[in-house]
Amino acid sequence: MLSYDLHAVFLCRPLHVFVVCVKLLKDAWKIAIETLSWMDLQKLSEHLAFARTVKQLGISDSNAVRYAYGLVIETVRRKNLIDAFINNVLKPRGINEFSMGVQAFLRLYVYQTRAAKNWSNLDLEEAKSIAKLGRAILGWRTMRCVEPFLGFLLTRPITTILSVTDDIEKLGLQTFHPTWFVDYCINLLGRSEATAFLESNLKPPPVCIRINTLRTSEQKILESLAAEGVRLEKIEPLRYAYKVVGAKRSLRDTLGFKEGWFYIQDKASCYAAEAAEPHSDMTVLDVCAAPGAKTTYLAQLMHNRGSIFSVDYSTRRMQAWKRGVELMGVEIAEPILADVCISLPFEGKADIVVLDPPCTSTGVFAKQPSAKWRLTPKSIDKMADLQWRMINNCAEKVKLGGSLIYSTCSITVEENELIIERFLRQHPDFTLTEIKPAFGMPGLRGLDKCRRLYPHLHESNGFFIAKLVKQ
């Protein structure tokens, strides 16, 4: 839930504080409206569109930025239900008939006045204040076409939407997922498990960090974080992963973050690096390496001894990789800019090849809710084709006795088990091997040596890992 109550903020006293609050809210809503518009216009992720908007508008108030981010994420998360509700009120017209700015405002309005309050506890004064914000940001002429509907959006019961849908569609609206994906999950996991998985996407998994012993000792890092009010809980059986159970300030404002003493990293990502079991003096190929979570952890497990060649196709992402590698004190990693779908420009063979290819991100909908609205069933097949080309190119670079680690943050079988089954049929010199440490659930389709993690079971991103050894 957002940290601000809109009506309460508007009631700030004295006058100069009131003016500051009004400016904060106007800045926040301006960011949110513009971000949603960019997302619709160019099909951008919420994170990329948000960063672009903040830079474009030049708004530096951290409170306004934080409030705007919460508005965007929670509105996008509920987009299907919010749009269905708005269209029900607007009919015979639809939300898509209006300008992008108006569309964004209506979605944000319904989220803040209805969804954020569980569709009850209506606040008329807050709604009036939001309408004023809309006029101030978009102009009264632009808002004139939808103002007559704002009262109906504030008072119409949500049951008018949920009572007229079939079972699968209703579950999709209640858990904020496309109907086709709900059906896919039920076929994959069964009704009960699928429902638990879908419901877990209503909020992101706990924040986790990985202690970086390349910079200093684990004990010193833990003591420093404790002194700054960060409370941690060790994640077993992983080596350096901790769950953040409390913090008095943003992790990015701590001394440890600025010094590269820890990396904010999901436990599933940590597990993928540990599954590779890298040792000092090995040669490791990290494919699709940016922004550097795997590279920096592999280097840590190798005690900064050996060689890591990190490959990615994106110049922008490799800039982030470079900053992360420098901050974390990695000395053995070398960047390679290349499209692995075409070829892997690496001479020789590697002891370990780690491939974390682009995927549909169906395991991280809680963190990236916009992804679920961009996907279609065809997206899965298209991504699986890309992953197939990548894993084949990677296989050529594994030395005899070496290993290939394949992982995705997707829960679909097309991107995971079916890729591995096909790979094993066409590469008889590779075999699946047990992954250590033992964590998560066995893979599906009888691939018990593969591992799966789910948000509702493991407090992590949805994830798949397979380890293949070249005999």
N, C-alpha and C positions, 0 to 999 in steps of 0.2 A: 504494500500500500504506500502511496505517496506520503512524504513527510510533512506536507503542508495541507491545511484545511483552507480552502479558498476563501470562504466567508470569514473565517477567523482572521486571516491575513488582511482582508479589506477593513477589518474593524480595528486595525492597529492605532495606537495613540502614543505620543502626541502627533500634531499635524505633520512635522518633518518626517517622522517615522512612517506615517500614513503615505506620504508622497513616495518614500523609498519603496514601500511595499507595493504600491500601484505600479511603479516602474519595474520592479522585479517580476511581477505577474505579467505585465505587458511584454517584457523581454522573453520570458519563458514561453508564453503562448505564441509569440512571433516565431521563436525557434521551432516550436512543435509543429505549427502550421506549415512552415517552410520545409521542414524535414519530411513530413508526410507527402507534401507536394512533389519533392524531389524523388521520393521513393516510387510514387506512381508514374512520374514522367519518365524516369530512366531505369526503373526496375532495380534500384540500388538497395543494398542491405540497410537496415536501420543504423548500423554503426558508421558506415561510410557516408550515408546521407546526413547523419547528425553532425559528424566531424566537418563535412563540407559546409553545412549551414552555419555552424558556430563561427567558422573562419570567415565565411561570406558576410555575415551580419556584424562581425566584430564585437560580439557581446562577451564581456570578460567576467561578469558577476557569477561566481561559482555557484551561488544558491539558485540563481535563475537557470543556469545550465543544468544543474542537478535535477531541479524540478521539471524542466522541459524533457530531460531524458526519461524520467519516470513516466511522464504523460505519454511520450511516444511509444515506449516499450509496452506499456500496459494496454494502450489503445490498439496497437498492432496485434498484440496477443489475442484480442477478442474480436478481431475484424469481422469474421463471418457473422457472429451473433449481432454485433453492432450494426452492420450493414443490413441484415435481415430486418432488424427492428426499425431502422430508419426508412427502409423501403416500404414497410408496412404502413408507416405513418404518411409517407409521401404519395402513395399510390393514388392515381395511376402513373404518376411520375416516379423516377428512380434517382438515386443519389448520383449516378454517373452522368446525369443530364446537366449537372451544375459544374462550375469551374473547379479546378483542383483546390484552390484556396478554400472555397465554400465546402467542398467535400471533406477536406481536412478538418475544418472548424466543426462541422456537424459530428464527425466521429469523435473528436476530442470532447465536444459538449456532452454527448451521450455517455462517454466513458466517465467524465468527471461528475456529472449530475446524477447518473443512474447506476452504471456498472460498479463504480468505486464505492457505492453505498449499497451494494447488493440489491439494487433495483427497488429500494425502499428508503425511508427517512428523507423524504424530499425536502429540499431547501430552496424556497422561492427566491430569497435574497441572493443566494449564491448564483442561481441561474440568471438573475437580472445582471449581476456583476459580470458574468461570463459573456452575456449578450453585448454589454458595453465594450468589453475587450474586443469582441469580434468586429464591432463597428469601428473601433479605434484602429485596428490593424488592417482590416480589409476595405473599410469605407462603408458608409451607410447605404450607398446605392447598390453595392455588391451584395450586402446583407439583406436588402429589402425583399428579395425574392423568397427567402427562407424564414424570415422572422415570424410569419403567421404560424409556422409549424413548431416553433420552439416550445410553446406551451403543451402541445400534444406529445412531443418527445419527452417532456418532463413528467407527464401524468399517465400515459398509456401503460397498462400492465404488460410485463414481459410474457405472461402466459398466453397472450394472443399469438405469439410466435411459436412457443414450444408445444402448444396443444394441437397444432395442425400439421405436424411433421411425422414421418414414419420413424421407426425405432432407431435405425442407423443414423439418419439425419439428425434426430434429436440428440443422440449421444455426441455427434459432431459439434452441435451448437452448445451443448452443456460443457464440453471439454475444449472447445475452440479449435477444432481440427476439420480439414476438408472431409466430406463424406467418403470419398474414395479411399482416403488414408485410414479412416476408422474401419472400413470394411477390410482393408488389407491387414491391419493389425489383428482383427478378430480371426481371420483365416490363418494368420501366422502363430498367434499366441493363445487363442481361445478367448471367449468373451470376458471372463473374469480377469485374467492376466492383462488383456488388452486394455480394459477399462482402467485398471490400476496404473498401467504405463501411461495412458493418455492423460489421466488426472495428474500424474507426477509432473507433466509439462506445464502445469499452471504456475509453477515457480521454479527458478533455477536451483540446481543442487548447491550445497554449501561451498563457500569459497575455500580453496585449498592452496597451499604453497609448498614449494619444494626447496628445502634448505640447500644452499650452495656452498659446499665445503672447499671449492676452489679458491674462495676469497678468505675464509677464516674458519675457525672450528665451529662445529655444530653447537656446542655448548655456549660459546660466546654469542652466536646469533640468537639462540633461544633466550638467553638472559637479556639481550638488548631489546628484543621484541616484548618480553614480559615487562621490562621497565617502561616501555611506551604504551602499556595497557593492552597489548595484543595477547589474547588467551588462545592457546593451541591444544589440539588433541592429536596424538600420534595415530597415523593410519597404518594398521598392520594388514598384511605382512610387508608393505613397501618400506624401502630403506630410509628415505629422507622426506617423505610426504607427511604433511600435517593438515588437519582441518582447522579452520579458523572458527572458534566458538564465541569469540567476543573481541571487540576492538573499540578503543576510545576515539580513534581517528582513522582516516583513510589509510590503507596499507601503503599507498603510493606516496604518502607524506612522511613515512617513517624513515629513519636513518638507514635501516637495513635495506629498504628498497632502493634508495638513492645510491647505496654503496654496492649493489649487486649481491647482497648476502642471501637473497631468496628470489624465487621466480613464482609468480602467480600462475598456477598450472593445475588443471583438473587431474584427479587421481588416475583416471583412465589413461591419460597421456603419459603420466609417470610410469604406469604399468607397462606401456608399450616399449619404453626405453629400457626398463629393467628386463623385459622378456628377451631382449636382444643379447643380454649377458656379455657386454663388451669387456675386454681386458686391455691392460696396458700394452702398447706396442702393436696393437692390431691396426689394420686398415679398414675403415668403415665408410660406407657410402650411404649418406642420408638423403633420400630422394623426396622431393616436395618438402624441402626443409624449412622454408620461411614460415613464420617469423623467428624460429630458432629454439623453440621449447625442447625439441628432441636433440638438436645439435648440442646445446649447452648441457643437457643431462648426460648424454653419451660421453662427452668430454670429461664430465665430473666422474663418472663411473670408471673412466680410463685413466684417472689421475693426471690428466693433461699430458699423457704420453702415448704416442702413436700418431695416426693420421685420420682425419675426418674430411671427406669431400662432400660438401653440402650443395645439392642441386635444386634449383627452382627456376621457373620460366618468367617470373614477374620481377621486373626491375624495382618496382615500388616496394614489394614485399621483401626483396633482398636487402633493401636499405634498412628496413626494420630488423632483419636478421643481423646485419652488420652491427647495428647499435646494441642489440641484445648480446651478441657474442663478446663485444668489447666490455660491456658493463659487467658481465658474469665472469670475466677473467679467463676466457677460453683462448688458448694459444696454439691449438693443433688443428683448427678448422680452416678450410679453404673454400671459398664460394665458387660455384660453377653455374653460369646462366645458360639454361638449355631447356628445350621442350622434350620431355622424356617420352612423350607419345611418338616422337619421330626417331630420336636416337639418344644415346647416353654417351656423351663425349668424354669417356674416362678410359685411359690406357690401363691395361692389366686387369687383375681380378681383386675382389675385396673379400676379407674374412667375413664381413657382415654387410648385408644390404638391407636398409630399413626403408620401406615404402609406405607412406601415408598419403595415398592419392586423393585428389578431389573427390567428393562424394555428395550424395543428396542431403547430408547433414540431418537425417531423420532422427538421430540420437541427441541432437542439441537444439531441438525446437524451443526448449525452455529458455535458452540463452539467445537464440536467434529466431524469434517468432515469425519474422517476415519470410523466412525460408519456406515455411509450410504453405504459404499462399502463392509462391512462385512455382511450386512443383506440380507436375501431373504424373500419371502413371508412366507416360512415355519418358519422363525425365530419368527414371530408374534405369531403363534399358540403355538410354544414351550414355549415362554415367558408367554403367557396367562395361560398355564397349570401350570407353576411354581407359578404365582401370585394367581391362584385359590387355590392351596394348602396352600399358606401362609395366605390368608385372612380367610380361614376356621379355621386354627390353632389359629389365632388371635381372632376370634369371641368367642372362648371358654374362653378367659381371660377377657372379658368385664363384669363388674358387672351390676346388674339390675339398669337401669337408666343411665348407663354409655354410652360412645360414642366411635365409631370406625371411625377414619379418614383414608381414602384410597386415595393415590395420586401417580401419575406417571408423568414423563417428556416425555410422549408419546402422540401422537395425534390419535392413532388408536382406533377404537371402540372395537376391540377384547380385548384389554388390559384395557379398561375403562368401557364404558356403558354396554357391554355384560357381563363383570364380575359382575357388580352391579346388573343387572337384574337377573342373575342366582343366585346370593347370596340371594337376596330378596325372590326368589321363594323357596329356600331351608332353609331359616332362617326367618320364619314368625314373630319371636319375635323382629326382627330389622325393622326399618322404616327409610327412608330418611328424613332428616330435612334440613331446610334452613341454609345456611352458612353465617356467619357474620364475617367481613363486606361484603357487596355485592360488588363484583368485577368481572371483566371478563365477559364471555358470559355464557348462560345456557348450560347444557349438551345436547347431541344429543339424538335421539330416545325418545323424550318426557320426559327425566329425567331433568326437569327444575331446580330442586334443586341442582343438581351437577353444578360445575363451570369449564369452560374451558378458558385457556389463550393461545393466539397465538402471535408469534413474530411480525407479520405484523400489529397487532391491538393493542397490549399492551406493546410493547418494552420489552418483557420478553422471557424466554424460553417457548416453547409450554408445556402446563401443564393441568392436570386433577385433580380435587378434589371432593370427595364425603364424606359426613358426615352421618353416620348411628347411630341411637340411639337404645339401647336395652330396650324394653318396659317391 
